[in-house]
Structure formats: C-alpha cells, structure tokens
Amino acid sequence: MSALQFDVPLSINEALGDVRSDASETNWCVVCWDTPDSLKLVDQGSGGLVAMKAVLPASDVAYGLLREKFTWESVGDVSAETVKFIFVYWFPDSGVPLMR
C-alpha cells in the first residue's frame, strides 16, 4: 500500500508564515486544490474577514487561515488584547465536484 502524498508549494508555507507573524500585515490566506494531488494559494491579504470572503471560490472547497486581534478587557486607558487564529473550511452550497 502506498502512502498518500500531495504537493504543498512554497508559496503556501510562506503565506501561512505571514498570517502567523505579528510583524506582517497579512492576516489571511486562502488555499484550494489545484489537482487531485496538489494545492494552490488562491490569495492572501490584510483586509480581514471581509477581504477573505471576497476570494472564496463559488464552486470548489477551500481552506483558509485568519488572524484576528480582539480586545479582551478594557479598563480606563489599559486594555488587554489577544490574537486568535481561525481555520476556515469553505464548502459552497452548490457546484462542488463530486470527488472533493
């Protein structure tokens, strides 16, 4: 039995690193299948959830990573902020190939 292998391009690893880095303005990236055994980077950017939603494909599954900063607590001039990472699994209502 052979092991399942698929190709993850360097651009995807770099995009994920940018999303995870506090030094980068990039706060989201979207990845989808290119061929049955390889992935491709759809897009990345700094517009948050609104920009990320704009690039989600209408007829295929996609995966995304989003970095959001939230204010946990704010008292006077002092506020506690936290960063959360959100994994997105996009499955549109229709048009998805059967094998996906």
Secondary structure, DSSP 8 states (H G I E B T S, - for coil): ------B--HHHHHHHHHHH-TT-S--EEEEEEEETTEEEEEEEESSHHHHHHHTS-SSS-EEEEEEEEEEEEEETTEEEEEEEEEEEEE--SS---TT-
